[in-house]
């Protein structure tokens, strides 16, 4: 199981050590594997990264953590925003396809066939 290359950056932003971040990553990956039943694929990786970010934020805001004097910035919003933005292009393509399919059916199919196609 390979850790993401962004792991040191997230550790630095969350104010935790890289060793702790790696341990949190392994925990998140194990939980994602048990939930999805997979060790690869978009569903597995998305769940693993999201859970890792939640664990890192929880560890960063832990008041008993050594050297944690100020609250670290939250980074999970960035992952969720990136996921939403990637879905927008897919939704736009799907809407364009449906629009052209509907237009094609209305222009070129006979009236009696339009009712069957819809």
C-alpha positions in Angstrom: 0.0 0.0 0.0 1.6 3.2 -1.2 1.1 6.4 0.7 0.2 9.5 -1.3 3.0 11.9 -2.2 1.1 14.8 -0.6 1.4 13.2 2.8 4.3 15.3 4.0 2.6 18.5 3.0 -0.6 17.6 4.8 1.5 16.6 7.9 3.2 20.0 7.8 -0.1 21.9 7.3 -1.8 20.0 10.1 1.2 20.4 12.4 1.9 16.7 13.0 5.0 14.6 12.3 5.4 12.7 9.1 5.6 9.4 11.1 2.2 10.1 12.7 0.8 11.1 9.3 2.0 7.8 7.9 0.4 5.9 10.8 -2.8 7.8 10.3 -2.7 7.0 6.5 -2.3 3.3 7.2 -5.3 3.4 9.6 -7.4 5.3 7.0 -6.4 2.9 4.2 -7.2 -0.1 6.4 -10.6 1.3 7.2 -11.3 2.2 3.6 -10.4 -1.4 2.6 -12.7 -2.9 5.1 -15.6 -0.6 4.0 -15.2 -1.0 0.2 -13.7 -4.5 0.1 -11.1 -3.2 -2.4 -7.5 -2.1 -2.3 -7.6 0.0 -5.4 -10.1 2.0 -7.4 -11.6 5.5 -7.1 -14.0 4.6 -4.4 -11.3 3.1 -2.2 -8.8 6.0 -2.7 -11.5 8.7 -2.3 -12.6 7.2 1.0 -9.1 6.6 2.2 -7.9 10.2 1.5 -11.1 11.7 3.0 -10.8 9.6 6.1 -7.0 10.4 6.4 -7.8 14.1 6.2 -10.4 13.8 9.0 -7.9 11.8 11.2 -5.2 14.4 10.5 -7.5 17.3 11.5 -8.6 15.5 14.6 -5.0 14.9 15.6 -4.1 18.5 14.8 -6.8 19.9 17.0 -6.1 17.5 19.8 -5.3 19.8 22.8 -3.0 17.1 24.3 -0.7 16.9 21.3 2.8 18.0 22.1 3.9 21.3 20.4 0.4 22.1 19.4 0.0 25.7 20.6 -2.2 27.2 17.8 -4.9 25.5 15.9 -3.6 24.1 12.5 -5.5 25.1 9.4 -8.1 22.7 8.1 -7.3 20.9 4.8 -10.2 18.6 4.3 -12.2 21.3 2.6 -9.7 21.4 -0.2 -10.1 17.7 -0.9 -13.9 17.9 -0.9 -13.8 21.0 -3.1 -11.5 19.3 -5.6 -13.9 16.3 -5.7 -16.9 18.6 -6.4 -15.0 20.4 -9.1 -14.1 17.2 -10.9 -17.7 16.1 -10.8 -18.9 19.3 -12.4 -17.2 18.6 -15.7 -18.8 15.1 -15.8 -22.2 16.6 -15.0 -21.8 19.2 -17.8 -20.9 16.5 -20.3 -23.8 14.4 -19.3 -26.2 17.4 -19.6 -24.8 18.3 -23.0 -25.3 14.7 -24.2 -28.9 14.7 -23.0 -29.6 18.0 -24.6 -28.3 16.8 -28.0 -30.0 13.5 -27.7 -33.3 15.3 -27.0 -32.8 17.7 -29.9 -31.9 14.9 -32.2 -35.1 13.0 -31.3 -37.3 16.1 -31.7 -35.9 17.1 -35.1 -35.3 13.8 -36.9 -37.7 11.2 -35.5 -41.3 11.0 -36.7 -43.9 12.2 -34.2 -45.1 8.6 -33.5 -41.5 7.5 -32.8 -40.9 10.4 -30.4 -43.4 9.1 -27.9 -41.7 5.7 -27.9 -38.2 7.1 -27.5 -39.0 9.3 -24.6 
